[in-house]
Amino acid sequence: MKKTPLYLIALAALLLATACHRNDIRTVGLSGILRGVLLNACHRNDIRTEIFQIDQLRNPKSIKLIAKALHPLQGVQKITPDFEKRELVIVFNGRVLFGKNIEYALVKAGFNLPNWPANPADIAKLPEELR
């Protein structure tokens, strides 16, 4: 088994780092193609699914309010409610959005989460049947 020279490993790491941090890569020649391939390898989507327990998830009106609260957040791809279990399944891009941002938007809209109760002033903004 051949040992790979250290300088080849360093060169590969340098090319990878260069490709990951440059947005203006020209795909001319072999080095451009190599950089393009490495760039695509660095920027993959990180699609995540998270389930949120929400006691006020009772009817379609609550989903409309939640969708309105999540609309400004980039990266939310799908919202699926389960009214019987009072669960909300959210599919989002983890490279753009974090679960904590979604939790904050839900709580700020007046919905209680198990470990993060909403502010009473925000809860008061909800319709009577959702409080």
C-alpha positions as CSV (number, residue, x, y, z in Angstrom):
1,M,0.0,0.0,0.0
2,K,1.4,3.4,-1.0
3,K,1.6,6.2,1.4
4,T,0.1,9.4,0.2
5,P,2.5,12.3,0.4
6,L,1.5,15.0,2.9
7,Y,1.7,17.7,0.3
8,L,-1.0,16.1,-1.8
9,I,-3.4,16.0,1.1
10,A,-2.6,19.7,1.9
11,L,-3.2,20.6,-1.8
12,A,-6.6,18.8,-1.8
13,A,-7.6,20.6,1.4
14,L,-6.5,23.9,-0.1
15,L,-8.5,23.3,-3.3
16,L,-11.5,22.3,-1.2
17,A,-11.3,25.4,1.0
18,T,-10.9,27.6,-2.0
19,A,-13.9,26.0,-3.8
20,C,-16.1,26.3,-0.7
21,H,-15.5,30.0,-0.2
22,R,-15.5,31.3,-3.7
23,N,-18.7,32.1,-5.5
24,D,-17.2,33.4,-8.7
25,I,-15.6,30.1,-9.9
26,R,-15.0,30.0,-13.6
27,T,-15.4,26.5,-15.0
28,V,-12.6,26.8,-17.6
29,G,-10.1,24.0,-17.8
30,L,-9.6,21.1,-15.4
31,S,-9.0,23.2,-12.3
32,G,-12.3,25.0,-12.9
33,I,-14.2,21.7,-13.3
34,L,-12.5,20.4,-10.2
35,R,-13.5,23.5,-8.2
36,G,-17.1,23.3,-9.5
37,V,-17.4,19.7,-8.4
38,L,-15.9,20.5,-5.0
39,L,-18.2,23.5,-4.7
40,N,-21.3,21.4,-5.3
41,A,-20.1,18.9,-2.6
42,C,-19.8,21.7,-0.1
43,H,-23.2,23.3,-0.5
44,R,-25.8,20.5,0.0
45,N,-29.2,21.2,1.4
46,D,-29.8,19.9,5.0
47,I,-33.5,19.1,5.0
48,R,-34.8,18.5,8.5
49,T,-38.1,17.5,10.0
50,E,-39.1,18.5,13.4
51,I,-42.2,17.8,15.4
52,F,-43.7,20.5,17.7
53,Q,-46.2,19.8,20.5
54,I,-48.7,22.7,20.5
55,D,-51.7,22.6,22.9
56,Q,-53.6,25.3,20.9
57,L,-53.4,23.3,17.7
58,R,-57.2,22.6,17.5
59,N,-58.5,23.7,14.1
60,P,-57.6,25.0,10.7
61,K,-57.7,28.6,12.0
62,S,-54.7,27.8,14.2
63,I,-52.8,26.5,11.1
64,K,-53.5,29.8,9.3
65,L,-52.0,31.8,12.2
66,I,-49.0,29.5,12.4
67,A,-48.4,29.7,8.6
68,K,-48.6,33.5,8.9
69,A,-46.1,33.5,11.7
70,L,-43.7,31.2,9.8
71,H,-44.1,33.0,6.5
72,P,-41.2,35.5,7.0
73,L,-38.8,32.6,7.8
74,Q,-36.8,31.4,4.9
75,G,-36.3,27.7,4.6
76,V,-39.7,26.4,5.8
77,Q,-40.8,23.9,3.1
78,K,-43.8,22.1,4.5
79,I,-46.2,22.4,7.5
80,T,-48.3,19.3,8.4
81,P,-50.8,19.4,11.4
82,D,-52.1,16.5,13.4
83,F,-55.1,17.9,15.3
84,E,-55.7,14.6,17.3
85,K,-52.1,14.5,18.7
86,R,-51.8,18.3,18.6
87,E,-48.5,18.0,16.8
88,L,-47.1,20.1,14.0
89,V,-44.6,18.6,11.7
90,I,-42.4,21.2,10.0
91,V,-39.9,20.3,7.2
92,F,-37.2,23.0,6.7
93,N,-33.8,23.6,5.3
94,G,-31.3,23.4,8.2
95,R,-28.6,25.4,6.3
96,V,-31.0,28.4,6.3
97,L,-33.1,28.0,9.4
98,F,-32.7,26.6,12.9
99,G,-35.3,24.8,15.0
100,K,-34.9,27.5,17.7
101,N,-36.0,30.2,15.1
102,I,-39.2,28.2,14.4
103,E,-39.9,27.8,18.2
104,Y,-39.4,31.6,18.7
105,A,-41.8,32.4,15.8
106,L,-44.4,30.0,17.3
107,V,-44.1,31.4,20.8
108,K,-44.2,35.0,19.6
109,A,-47.4,34.2,17.7
110,G,-49.0,33.2,21.1
111,F,-48.6,29.4,20.9
112,N,-47.3,27.5,24.0
113,L,-44.6,24.9,23.5
114,P,-43.8,22.3,26.2
115,N,-40.6,24.0,27.4
116,W,-41.3,27.5,26.3
117,P,-44.6,29.1,27.3
118,A,-45.8,32.1,25.3
119,N,-46.0,35.6,26.7
120,P,-49.6,36.3,28.1
121,A,-49.7,39.5,25.9
122,D,-49.1,37.3,22.8
123,I,-51.6,34.7,23.9
124,A,-54.2,37.5,24.3
125,K,-53.8,38.3,20.5
126,L,-55.1,34.8,19.6
127,P,-58.8,34.2,18.9
128,E,-60.8,33.2,22.0
129,E,-61.2,29.5,20.8
130,L,-57.4,29.1,20.7
131,R,-56.4,30.5,24.1
